[in-house]
Amino acid sequence: MVFLLTILSLILLLYILYILLMFLNKRRHQNCYLLDYQLYKPSDDRKLSTEFCGEVIKRAKNLGLNEYKFLLKAIVSSGIGEETYAPKMVFEGREENPNHQDAIEEMEEMFDYTIGRLLRRSGVSPSDIDVLVVNISMLACVPSLSSRIVNRYKLREDVITYNLCGMGCSASLVSLNLVESIFKSKKNKLAMVVTSESLTPNWYIGNDKSMILSNCLFRTGGCAMILTNKPSLAHKCMLKLKCLVRTHHGAKEESYGCCIQTEDSEGRVGFHLGKSLPKAATRAFVDNLKQVAPKILPIRELLRFGILSVTLKLLHNWQRKAVGFARPVINFKAGVDHFCLHTGGKAVIDAVAHSLGLSDHDVEPARMTLHRFGNTSASSLWYVLGYMEAKKRLKKGDKLFMISFGAGFKCNSCLWEVVRDLEGVENVWKECNIEDYPPKTLINPFLEKYGWIQDEDINTFKIPE
């Protein structure tokens, strides 16, 4: 009897060990790693100098003096330098009447630069790609852009493709979440994500101030990346995804309508940026942080914040003032080493930095990305990452927090763990002489040339010749 019980106990123990090993093996295959990525750097003849920006604005037929002054003031205060890039049709003077082929060629140039280099450097063959996700928010064509990539690089017949449109500046994390979900149910897969924005067909030619602003902020850019859940490739990867949180306030009318593609009073299509945008972004940001904080912060920081918050509620207003009790602020640096902030604009970066209590060192990558490349929409996060990598800031075990905003209105964030020390090999920032960043004195070329406009009386203002 004792012998039988011993045998049964041994069998039960082996069964439990088997279940545990199966569970651990399944978890190993559900991890999402960033194997490699490639940023897009257009040719130097696509750079928007200060003088050329002024020419583009002056040749806009539908702008009056007020709109002209508004645009130049927006550029002056944008935080964007004069080495950002624009589509070819702007330099050919055809921004007011581009054709469909112009938009396709803009995307194919980005595909050729990023995908070609990425495949060569990573050693991944096009036939190895199991999943392809393309997110270009403002260009829908037939065949889809994902199909164009399949055709150009001859991907397998059973490749799973997704073509995302209308997801805004936060689309790359939406694509990442899609790949992460696929990896949870399919083992040993390689996924490619291509993220960019099509500026060619979306140049606004009207005079609505809420819509011409997008012409000042958005610039040409893009990124292709390869993700995997293969345990055998884990040691070669750059980053490991720890968690991802998406917040969507589309049910709120104010948030839904603050950032939307629409028509002006003359029927001209453009991208409207409403006055309620900062408020909508703040709400989405706060709600996203509430969800992500427990996932990325250590218990001690959560306890500290919770105790201070409860104490604050228990104290009456007069007691708070008497003891100088300030509103508690959660310290995200307790669980995060580096911050990748969306380069939506100087005000966006400053607001997020203030909310998270970040130093100039923390936000330097975002500010330099905005200055050098502008707002490249959904790909902007990856230029910020590229800056950190080129500066050799990312060491094995570091935690990297990404946060982005997008139309809808959305706020998406994720936490990565650095798998190995990153040196920034073949990084586009290396080609930009990364040693020169940040400049000792960050001179705004637009401020030097057009700064006087900010104080100019519109009644006496004359367009410079």
C-alpha positions in Angstrom: 0.0 0.0 0.0 2.8 2.4 0.9 4.6 1.5 -2.3 1.5 2.2 -4.3 1.0 5.6 -2.7 4.7 6.4 -3.3 4.3 5.6 -7.0 1.1 7.6 -7.3 2.8 10.6 -5.6 5.7 10.3 -8.0 3.4 10.2 -11.0 1.5 13.3 -9.7 4.7 15.2 -9.1 5.9 14.4 -12.6 2.6 15.5 -14.0 2.8 18.8 -12.1 6.3 19.3 -13.4 5.2 18.6 -16.9 2.4 21.1 -16.7 4.7 23.7 -15.2 7.3 23.1 -18.0 4.6 23.4 -20.6 3.4 26.6 -19.1 6.9 28.1 -19.0 7.6 27.0 -22.5 4.4 28.6 -23.7 5.3 31.9 -21.9 8.7 31.8 -23.6 7.0 31.8 -27.0 4.6 34.6 -26.0 7.3 37.2 -25.5 7.6 40.0 -28.0 11.1 41.2 -28.9 12.4 44.0 -31.1 15.0 42.3 -33.3 16.0 45.4 -35.3 14.6 48.6 -36.8 15.6 51.1 -39.5 14.7 54.8 -39.6 14.1 56.7 -42.8 16.5 59.6 -43.7 15.5 61.3 -47.0 18.2 62.8 -49.3 19.6 66.2 -48.4 17.8 67.9 -51.3 14.5 67.4 -49.4 15.6 69.5 -46.4 13.4 72.5 -45.5 15.6 75.5 -45.0 14.4 78.6 -43.3 14.4 80.5 -46.6 12.5 77.8 -48.5 9.8 77.5 -45.8 9.2 81.2 -46.2 8.9 80.8 -49.9 6.4 77.9 -49.6 4.2 80.1 -47.3 4.5 83.1 -49.6 3.4 81.2 -52.7 0.2 79.9 -51.0 -2.6 81.5 -53.0 -5.3 81.4 -50.3 -3.4 83.0 -47.4 -4.0 86.6 -46.3 -1.8 88.7 -44.1 -3.3 87.3 -40.9 -2.8 83.7 -41.9 0.7 84.4 -43.2 1.7 86.0 -39.9 0.1 83.1 -38.0 2.0 80.5 -39.9 5.4 82.2 -39.4 4.7 82.7 -35.7 3.8 79.0 -35.5 7.1 77.9 -37.1 9.1 80.3 -34.9 7.7 78.7 -31.7 7.5 75.1 -33.0 10.9 73.9 -31.8 11.6 72.6 -35.4 15.0 73.3 -37.0 15.8 73.7 -40.7 17.1 70.2 -41.4 13.7 68.5 -41.5 12.3 66.9 -44.6 9.3 67.3 -46.9 7.9 65.4 -49.9 9.3 65.9 -53.4 6.2 67.7 -54.7 6.8 70.6 -52.3 10.2 71.3 -53.8 8.7 71.0 -57.3 6.1 73.7 -56.3 3.1 71.3 -56.7 2.0 71.1 -53.1 -1.5 72.5 -54.1 -2.1 69.9 -56.8 -0.3 66.6 -56.2 -1.5 63.5 -57.9 -2.1 60.0 -56.6 1.2 58.7 -58.0 3.1 61.3 -56.0 1.7 59.8 -52.8 2.5 56.3 -53.9 6.1 57.3 -54.8 6.5 59.0 -51.4 5.7 55.8 -49.6 7.7 53.6 -52.0 10.8 55.7 -51.4 10.4 55.2 -47.6 9.8 51.4 -48.1 13.0 51.0 -50.3 15.2 52.9 -47.8 14.0 51.3 -44.6 12.9 47.7 -45.5 15.8 47.1 -47.8 18.4 48.2 -45.2 16.6 46.4 -42.4 16.5 43.0 -44.2 20.2 43.2 -45.2 21.4 44.2 -41.8 19.3 41.7 -39.8 20.0 38.8 -42.2 16.2 38.1 -42.4 14.9 37.0 -45.8 11.6 38.3 -47.1 10.4 34.7 -47.1 11.0 34.5 -43.4 8.4 37.2 -42.6 5.2 35.6 -41.1 3.3 38.8 -40.3 3.3 42.3 -41.9 1.6 45.3 -40.4 1.6 48.6 -42.2 0.2 51.8 -40.6 -0.1 54.9 -42.8 -3.0 56.9 -41.4 -3.9 59.2 -44.2 -3.4 57.2 -47.4 -5.8 54.4 -48.4 -5.1 52.9 -51.9 -6.0 49.8 -53.8 -4.0 47.5 -53.8 -3.2 48.3 -50.2 0.3 49.5 -49.2 0.8 46.2 -47.4 0.1 44.4 -50.7 2.6 46.7 -52.4 5.3 45.5 -50.0 4.3 41.9 -50.5 4.6 42.3 -54.2 7.9 44.3 -54.1 9.7 42.0 -51.7 8.0 38.8 -52.8 6.7 37.7 -49.3 5.2 34.2 -48.9 1.7 33.4 -50.0 0.6 32.6 -46.4 2.0 35.8 -44.9 -0.6 37.5 -42.6 -1.0 41.2 -43.6 -2.7 44.1 -41.9 -3.1 47.6 -43.4 -4.1 50.2 -40.8 -5.5 53.6 -41.7 -6.8 56.5 -39.7 -5.0 55.6 -36.4 -3.1 58.8 -36.2 0.3 59.6 -34.5 -0.1 56.8 -32.0 -0.5 54.1 -34.7 2.9 52.4 -34.3 2.0 51.3 -30.7 -1.4 50.1 -32.1 0.5 48.0 -34.6 2.8 46.7 -31.9 -0.2 45.7 -29.8 -1.6 43.8 -32.8 1.7 41.9 -33.3 1.9 41.2 -29.5 -1.6 39.6 -29.6 -0.6 37.4 -32.6 2.5 36.2 -30.8 0.4 35.0 -27.8 -1.2 32.3 -30.0 1.4 31.6 -32.6 4.9 30.3 -31.9 8.3 31.1 -33.6 7.1 34.0 -35.7 8.7 37.0 -37.3 6.7 40.1 -37.9 7.5 43.3 -39.8 5.9 46.6 -38.9 6.2 49.6 -41.2 5.1 53.0 -39.8 5.0 56.4 -41.5 2.6 59.1 -42.7 1.7 60.3 -46.2 2.1 64.0 -46.4 1.8 64.4 -50.2 -2.1 64.2 -50.5 -2.7 65.9 -47.2 -1.2 69.4 -47.7 -3.9 71.9 -46.8 -4.3 74.7 -49.3 -7.0 76.7 -47.5 -6.8 79.5 -44.9 -8.4 78.0 -41.8 -5.9 78.6 -39.0 -6.8 75.3 -37.2 -5.9 73.4 -40.4 -2.9 75.2 -41.9 -1.1 74.5 -38.6 -0.5 70.9 -39.6 1.6 72.1 -42.6 4.0 73.6 -40.1 4.4 70.6 -37.8 4.4 67.4 -39.9 7.5 66.3 -41.7 8.6 63.3 -43.8 9.8 60.2 -41.8 9.2 56.6 -41.3 10.5 53.4 -39.7 10.5 49.6 -40.4 11.1 47.1 -37.6 11.2 43.4 -37.2 9.7 41.8 -34.1 9.8 38.1 -33.0 8.8 35.7 -30.3 11.4 33.1 -31.2 13.3 32.1 -28.0 16.3 31.2 -30.2 16.7 34.8 -31.3 16.2 36.4 -27.9 20.0 37.0 -27.4 20.2 38.9 -30.7 17.3 41.2 -30.0 17.4 44.8 -28.8 14.4 45.2 -26.6 11.8 43.0 -24.9 8.2 44.3 -24.5 7.1 44.2 -20.9 3.6 45.7 -21.1 1.5 47.9 -23.4 -1.6 50.0 -22.4 -4.0 51.7 -24.8 -6.5 54.4 -23.8 -9.2 55.6 -26.2 -11.5 58.5 -25.5 -13.4 58.4 -28.8 -16.7 58.2 -26.9 -16.2 61.7 -25.7 -17.4 64.2 -28.3 -14.8 66.9 -27.3 -12.0 64.4 -27.5 -13.2 62.8 -30.8 -13.5 66.1 -32.6 -10.4 67.9 -31.4 -8.1 66.3 -34.0 -9.9 65.3 -37.1 -9.7 65.3 -40.9 -12.5 67.4 -42.3 -13.4 70.1 -44.8 -13.3 73.9 -44.3 -16.1 76.3 -45.3 -14.8 76.2 -48.9 -14.8 72.4 -49.1 -11.0 72.1 -48.9 -9.9 69.0 -47.0 -7.5 69.4 -44.2 -6.5 68.2 -40.7 -8.3 70.2 -38.0 -6.4 70.8 -34.7 -9.0 72.2 -32.2 -8.5 74.4 -29.2 -9.8 71.5 -27.0 -6.8 69.3 -28.1 -4.6 70.1 -25.0 -7.5 69.3 -22.6 -8.3 66.0 -24.5 -4.7 65.0 -24.5 -4.4 65.6 -20.8 -7.4 63.5 -20.0 -6.2 60.6 -22.1 -2.7 60.9 -20.6 -3.9 60.8 -17.0 -6.2 57.8 -17.7 -3.4 56.0 -19.4 -0.9 56.6 -16.6 -3.5 55.3 -14.1 -3.5 52.0 -15.9 0.1 51.7 -16.7 1.6 52.8 -13.4 0.8 49.6 -11.4 2.4 47.6 -14.2 5.7 49.3 -14.4 6.4 50.8 -11.0 7.9 49.0 -7.9 5.6 48.3 -4.9 7.4 50.7 -2.7 6.6 53.7 -5.0 2.9 52.6 -5.3 2.7 52.3 -1.5 4.4 55.7 -1.0 2.0 57.4 -3.4 -1.0 55.6 -1.9 -0.2 56.5 1.7 0.4 60.2 0.8 -2.9 60.3 -1.3 -4.9 58.8 1.6 -3.3 61.2 4.1 -4.2 64.2 1.8 -7.8 63.1 1.7 -8.0 62.8 5.5 -6.6 66.3 6.1 -8.9 69.2 5.9 -7.9 72.1 3.6 -6.8 74.3 6.5 -4.7 71.5 7.9 -3.0 71.0 4.5 -2.0 74.6 4.4 -0.9 74.7 8.0 1.6 71.8 7.5 2.5 72.7 3.9 1.2 69.4 2.6 1.6 69.4 -1.2 -0.3 67.2 -3.6 1.6 63.9 -4.0 3.2 63.2 -7.3 4.0 59.7 -8.4 7.7 59.2 -9.3 7.9 57.3 -12.7 11.7 57.4 -12.5 11.4 54.7 -9.8 10.6 52.1 -12.4 11.8 53.8 -15.7 15.3 54.7 -16.8 14.6 56.3 -20.2 11.5 58.1 -21.7 10.6 58.1 -25.4 8.1 61.0 -25.7 6.0 61.7 -28.8 7.4 64.7 -30.7 4.0 66.2 -31.4 5.4 69.7 -30.7 7.4 71.7 -28.2 4.3 72.3 -26.0 3.5 68.5 -26.0 7.0 67.6 -24.9 7.1 70.3 -22.2 3.7 69.3 -20.8 4.5 65.6 -20.6 7.9 66.4 -19.1 6.3 68.6 -16.4 3.7 66.0 -15.6 6.2 63.2 -15.1 8.8 65.4 -13.4 11.5 64.8 -16.0 14.8 66.6 -16.3 16.3 68.2 -19.3 18.5 65.1 -19.8 15.3 62.9 -19.9 13.6 65.0 -22.6 16.7 65.8 -24.6 16.1 62.9 -27.1 12.5 64.1 -27.8 13.6 67.7 -28.1 16.5 66.9 -30.4 14.3 64.6 -32.5 11.7 67.4 -32.9 14.5 69.9 -33.8 16.2 67.6 -36.4 13.3 65.6 -37.9 10.1 67.4 -36.8 6.9 65.6 -36.1 7.0 62.5 -38.2 3.7 61.2 -36.8 3.6 57.5 -35.8 7.3 57.0 -36.5 8.5 59.8 -34.2 9.0 57.5 -31.2 11.5 55.5 -33.1 13.6 58.5 -33.9 13.7 59.3 -30.2 14.8 55.7 -29.6 17.4 56.1 -32.3 18.9 59.2 -30.6 19.2 57.3 -27.3 20.9 54.4 -29.0 23.3 56.6 -30.9 24.2 58.4 -27.7 24.9 54.9 -26.1 22.5 55.5 -23.3 20.7 52.1 -23.5 22.4 49.5 -21.3 21.3 45.9 -20.7 18.5 45.7 -18.1 17.4 49.4 -18.5 13.7 50.1 -18.7 12.4 52.3 -21.6 9.0 53.9 -21.5 7.2 55.0 -24.7 4.2 57.3 -24.8 2.3 58.7 -27.8 -0.9 60.5 -28.6 -3.2 60.2 -31.7 -6.4 61.2 -33.2 -9.5 59.6 -31.9 -8.5 60.6 -29.2 -5.9 58.1 -28.1 -3.0 57.8 -25.7 -0.9 54.6 -25.9 2.1 53.7 -23.9 4.5 50.7 -23.4 7.5 49.6 -21.4 10.5 47.9 -22.9 13.5 46.2 -21.3 16.9 46.6 -23.0 18.1 43.1 -23.8 21.7 44.0 -24.6 23.9 47.1 -24.7 23.0 49.2 -27.7 25.6 51.0 -29.7 23.7 52.7 -32.5 25.4 50.9 -35.4 24.3 52.2 -38.8 21.9 54.5 -37.1 20.6 57.6 -39.1 21.6 59.8 -36.1 25.2 58.6 -36.7 25.0 60.2 -40.2 23.7 63.4 -38.5 26.9 63.7 -36.5 25.4 62.7 -33.2 28.4 64.2 -31.4 27.1 67.7 -32.2 23.8 67.0 -30.3 22.6 68.7 -28.3 24.1 72.0 -29.6 25.6 74.2 -27.0 23.3 77.0 -28.0 20.1 75.9 -29.7 19.5 78.7 -32.2 16.1 78.8 -33.8 16.7 79.9 -37.5 13.1 80.9 -37.9 13.2 83.1 -34.9 16.3 84.8 -36.2 14.7 85.5 -39.6 11.0 85.9 -38.7 11.0 86.6 -34.9 10.1 90.3 -35.5 6.7 89.2 -36.8 5.6 88.2 -33.3 5.5 91.9 -32.3 4.4 93.3 -35.6 1.2 95.2 -36.0 -0.9 93.4 -38.5 -2.2 96.7 -39.9 1.3 97.7 -41.0 2.6 94.2 -41.7 4.0 93.5 -45.2 5.0 90.2 -46.7 8.8 90.1 -47.1 10.0 90.0 -50.8 
